[in-house]
Amino acid sequence: MSQAEDDAFAGAIDEQLAAIEHRLGQVALGADNPFLAEAADHVIRAGGKRFRPMLVAVASHLGPRAELADVVRAAVVIELTHVASLYHDDVMDEADLRRGVPSANAAFGNSTAIMVGDWLFARASTEVTHLGTDYVRLQAETFAELVAGQIGEMKGPRPGVDPMEHYLRVIEGKTGALIRTSALFGAMVSGADRRVVDAIGRYGMRIGVVFQLADDLIDITSDETGKTPGTDLREGVLTLPTLMLAASDDPADAELTALIRTGLGDDAELARALAALRASHVIGEARAEIERRAELARAELSILPAGPARRALDRLCDEVVSRSV
């Protein structure tokens, strides 16, 4: 393993991400209406992890070639689609914070947030046409998966459907699909061969699920997420730890399970539930499951060509898991 090679790779990724960030900063300037420009810029400039653009950039090194303009365009399509979904999510969740700043719905109202989300998705749809029909088709299918996942979360499992299986299908749609497509877009613009593209797609879906599982755990364990802690609990959305708790036959878990089921609209009850969950055995069990699934993602990398991109994707498995610790 060459440290110099990895350092050069990291520098190349930084250059790509800087170009992507610059282009994202220009997007809102394309709005004819100044108010629309301000509202669209609100969450884009809040930044966030830029996990998806980073994955596009890393995967763009898996093939023999990748023009910077194509990498930037692919990453912008992905991030605009993601940000558009955040505007809609915040309306549905009645969120107050997003990435540490007032959410768009809190700042501008629900109707504006929805329309701005639609505008951002329209901009993403325009950008993707420059990449070709394969990318257009994949982006459209991905957005359909994202919406289906969000609806699945809203409606909950049908009678007779295992709640854990339903939850995992939901996060594959609402989070895994776009992260998978991030990896696919990067590999595709690089001209990677079919086996590599297929493998990175499987990796992207698996690491996307791990990313969401970690996020859902952080919603319970951390007060420093950039959004209101315990949002899922307050909304009655069951995630990995609470589903594990619900499946427990330990009598000691019965009181907490009942508290969560009865609803946590009261701030004092929410605080009590959060404290009890943080002390519960299910937190460790959830982390173990996240680690197990990260190893499944890592296993998909065996087909990829050896080199700094593969090593970066391998490290990413550990980094995503460490977010939940």
Summary of the structure (lengths in Angstrom):
residues: 325
radius of gyration: 20.0
end to end distance: 28.3
largest distance: 60.4
contacts: 1101
relative contact order: 0.11
helix: 77%
strand: 1%
